[in-house]
Amino acid sequence: MFSLAQYEAVIGEIERGTKTFEARLAEVIPAADSASSQWYVAEVLGELLQWIARETVELGTEILNFILDVFKGTTAPIFMFMDAYKWMDLKAAANGVSADITTQNLVIDNSDWSGKGREAYLGAAAAQSAAAGRIGSIAKTTSDNLMLCAGAGLAFYIVVAGVIAKLIAEVVAATTAISTAVFSAVGAMIFLESGAVNTMAIATAVGVLAAFLGTQVNALITLHGEAVDPISFPNGVWPNSNSAQYNDGTVKDGDADWSLKD
């Protein structure tokens, strides 16, 4: 289920998180330089801390760029949600037309209107009612698919937000370990050890999202096939949205759409 308010909150959290993560990465190498310059830190340990710091920043930058890459698609779920809303409006309008022009609603008791003209009109109206109902059904299914896609986008970015929060905590822990110098090498490795896991978490989420969206694309292709299928519509075409096809007002010249025959 997609919530626009929740989605905007998650996106805001990611935006703040990426900026915080970038700022924390900028603190790693200065912390290593400061620690390795202390008199009590052996040269070999200082070089190790600086190597860990450089590797941490390099890996962190790669992960950050990866996150910023997937972040480029954040507007898509919002547009999907908006389009789903519009398709539901279309569904309501089409179903309203379908209900209004049913034979039952068009037949008036004790009416003076009778004969072949009345029968032809009601026959045409029944077909148009069914066609309008078909449009309503297609609109609803399209809206449902768009909402599912928007919801999948929300779930994906929730995963991304969680990974960023974990990355920030780990790079802060690594920087703290580097700064202490004493017994810091093992603690400083925390980011390097978990970086691949965090990257894999996002990559897996990307794969799941791509597979889901692929399924939805197939569903929308099927919907397109139903929309252009002439079987569901009168005379094999979508119902006309205006009365242009009935502009011949004569009734007895033998060539009008509404021509009467004796």
C-alpha positions as a printed Julia matrix, in Angstrom:
262×3 Matrix{Float64}:
   0.0    0.0     0.0
   1.32   3.43   -0.95
   1.16   6.43    1.37
   2.29   9.72   -0.12
   3.03  11.21    3.31
   5.13   8.18    4.3
   6.93   8.22    0.97
   7.84  11.9     1.26
   9.13  11.26    4.8
  11.3    8.35    3.61
  12.72  10.39    0.72
  13.49  13.26    3.11
  15.25  10.8     5.42
  17.37   9.51    2.53
  18.3   13.04    1.41
  19.42  13.97    4.92
  21.15  10.63    5.35
  23.26  10.91    2.21
  24.45  14.37    3.23
  25.31  13.14    6.73
  27.08  10.07    5.36
  29.15  12.22    2.98
  30.1   14.56    5.83
  31.13  11.63    8.07
  33.28  10.15    5.29
  35.13  13.47    5.07
  36.18  13.05    8.73
  37.83   9.64    8.32
  41.19  10.52    6.72
  41.82  13.58    8.97
  41.14  11.32   11.98
  43.72   8.81   10.7
  46.28  11.55   10.04
  45.79  12.94   13.52
  46.04   9.54   15.21
  49.12   8.41   13.28
  50.98  11.6    14.17
  50.78  10.91   17.9
  54.13  10.05   19.54
  52.81   6.88   21.12
  51.56   5.39   17.81
  54.06   3.1    16.14
  54.87   3.86   12.49
  53.51   0.54   11.29
  50.22   1.09   13.14
  49.96   4.64   11.79
  50.42   3.42    8.22
  47.8    0.72    8.79
  45.3    3.27   10.13
  45.87   5.55    7.15
  45.42   2.63    4.74
  42.17   1.63    6.47
  41.0    5.24    6.33
  41.68   5.55    2.59
  39.98   2.23    1.86
  37.0    3.25    3.99
  36.56   6.52    2.12
  36.98   4.83   -1.26
  34.41   2.14   -0.49
  32.07   4.62    1.18
  32.21   6.91   -1.85
  31.38   4.02   -4.18
  28.39   3.07   -2.05
  27.27   6.7    -1.84
  27.41   7.06   -5.64
  25.43   3.85   -5.99
  22.77   5.19   -3.63
  22.62   8.52   -5.44
  22.18   6.6    -8.69
  19.12   4.69   -7.48
  17.86   7.88   -5.84
  17.31   9.41   -9.29
  14.08   7.44   -9.67
  12.36   8.89   -6.62
   9.78  10.86   -8.6
   8.43   7.76  -10.4
   6.32   6.38   -7.51
   4.77   9.83   -6.99
   3.71  10.08  -10.63
   2.43   6.5   -10.48
   0.3    7.43   -7.48
  -1.04  10.54   -9.21
  -1.83   8.61  -12.4
  -3.54   5.86  -10.38
  -5.76   8.53   -8.84
  -6.67   9.9   -12.28
  -7.46   6.41  -13.6
  -9.86   5.92  -10.69
 -11.62   9.15  -11.73
 -11.92   7.72  -15.24
 -13.29   4.47  -13.81
 -15.96   6.37  -11.87
 -16.94   8.39  -14.94
 -17.11   5.35  -17.22
 -19.13   3.31  -14.74
 -21.46   6.26  -14.29
 -22.08   6.36  -18.04
 -22.58   2.6   -18.07
 -25.22   2.85  -15.35
 -26.97   5.88  -16.85
 -27.53   4.37  -20.29
 -28.64   0.9   -19.32
 -31.84  -0.26  -20.97
 -33.58  -0.19  -17.61
 -32.81   3.49  -17.05
 -33.74   4.48  -20.61
 -37.11   2.75  -20.71
 -39.88   5.08  -19.57
 -43.2    3.58  -18.63
 -46.24   4.83  -20.51
 -44.02   6.55  -23.06
 -45.41   7.48  -26.47
 -42.03   6.64  -27.97
 -42.3    3.27  -29.61
 -41.51   1.43  -32.78
 -38.35   0.55  -34.66
 -36.58   3.78  -33.8
 -37.02   3.15  -30.09
 -35.88  -0.45  -30.42
 -32.81   0.52  -32.45
 -31.91   3.24  -29.97
 -32.2    0.93  -26.97
 -30.17  -1.74  -28.77
 -27.39   0.72  -29.48
 -27.54   2.1   -25.95
 -27.16  -1.36  -24.43
 -23.99  -1.95  -26.43
 -22.61   1.45  -25.41
 -23.41   0.71  -21.75
 -21.44  -2.54  -21.9
 -18.55  -0.77  -23.63
 -18.48   1.99  -21.0
 -18.44  -0.68  -18.29
 -15.51  -2.33  -20.04
 -13.63   0.99  -20.02
 -14.33   1.3   -16.29
 -12.93  -2.18  -15.69
  -9.74  -1.44  -17.66
  -9.32   1.86  -15.81
  -9.61   0.16  -12.42
  -7.08  -2.55  -13.26
  -4.66   0.07  -14.6
  -5.04   2.1   -11.41
  -4.47  -0.97   -9.24
  -1.27  -1.85  -11.13
   0.06   1.68  -10.82
  -0.64   1.69   -7.08
   1.2   -1.62   -6.7
   4.2   -0.17   -8.53
   4.15   2.94   -6.33
   3.98   0.72   -3.23
   6.95  -1.32   -4.46
   8.9    1.92   -4.89
   8.08   2.92   -1.32
   9.23  -0.47    0.02
  12.47  -0.19   -1.94
  13.36   3.26   -0.64
  12.56   2.18    2.93
  15.31  -0.43    2.49
  17.67   2.24    1.14
  16.93   4.53    4.11
  17.69   1.69    6.52
  21.0    0.91    4.81
  22.05   4.56    4.92
  21.33   4.76    8.66
  23.49   1.66    9.18
  26.29   3.07    7.02
  26.36   6.31    9.01
  26.59   4.4    12.31
  29.4    2.21   10.99
  31.52   5.01    9.52
  31.16   6.95   12.79
  32.29   3.85   14.71
  35.24   3.38   12.33
  36.28   7.04   12.7
  36.09   6.78   16.49
  38.2    3.62   16.43
  40.79   5.29   14.21
  40.91   8.36   16.46
  41.61   6.35   19.61
  44.67   4.74   17.99
  45.07   2.2    20.81
  43.66  -1.15   19.68
  41.99   0.79   16.88
  42.93  -1.26   13.84
  40.4   -4.02   14.45
  37.6   -1.57   15.24
  38.46   0.59   12.23
  37.85  -2.35    9.92
  34.13  -2.44   10.77
  33.11  -0.38    7.74
  35.24  -2.35    5.31
  33.84  -5.62    6.63
  30.21  -4.57    6.39
  30.42  -2.45    3.23
  29.93  -5.39    0.87
  26.93  -6.58    2.92
  25.3   -3.15    2.77
  25.91  -2.85   -0.95
  24.45  -6.31   -1.49
  21.35  -5.35    0.48
  20.62  -2.47   -1.89
  21.53  -4.52   -4.98
  19.16  -7.28   -3.86
  16.41  -4.73   -3.31
  17.05  -3.35   -6.81
  16.74  -6.86   -8.26
  13.48  -7.56   -6.43
  12.06  -4.2    -7.54
  13.11  -4.78  -11.16
  11.5   -8.24  -11.19
   8.27  -6.86   -9.73
   8.11  -3.96  -12.17
   8.76  -6.39  -15.04
   5.68  -8.34  -13.99
   3.64  -5.14  -13.85
   4.84  -4.13  -17.32
   3.52  -7.45  -18.65
   0.22  -6.77  -16.91
  -0.03  -3.32  -18.5
   0.77  -4.79  -21.92
  -2.11  -7.22  -21.4
  -4.35  -4.3   -20.48
  -3.33  -2.51  -23.65
  -4.34  -5.6   -25.61
  -7.74  -5.58  -23.94
  -8.17  -1.87  -24.63
  -7.58  -2.28  -28.38
  -9.54  -5.54  -28.64
 -12.54  -4.72  -30.86
 -14.68  -7.53  -29.47
 -15.66  -5.54  -26.38
 -16.86  -2.45  -28.24
 -19.79  -1.68  -30.58
 -18.89  -2.07  -34.25
 -15.35  -3.0   -33.2
 -14.35   0.51  -32.07
 -14.29   2.45  -28.84
 -17.5    4.41  -28.12
 -17.45   7.89  -29.63
 -17.1   10.69  -27.12
 -19.41  13.01  -29.06
 -22.34  12.92  -31.44
 -20.38  13.69  -34.61
 -21.39  10.4   -36.18
 -25.06  11.33  -35.83
 -24.88  14.77  -37.47
 -27.12  13.8   -40.37
 -30.48  15.01  -39.12
 -32.6   13.69  -41.98
 -34.61  10.59  -41.29
 -36.14   9.55  -44.6
 -33.51  10.0   -47.29
 -32.31   6.44  -46.89
 -28.64   7.16  -46.13
 -28.65   8.66  -42.62
 -27.51   6.73  -39.58
 -30.91   7.35  -38.03
 -32.91   6.94  -41.23
 -36.42   5.54  -40.8
 -37.83   3.03  -43.21
 -41.52   2.45  -43.87
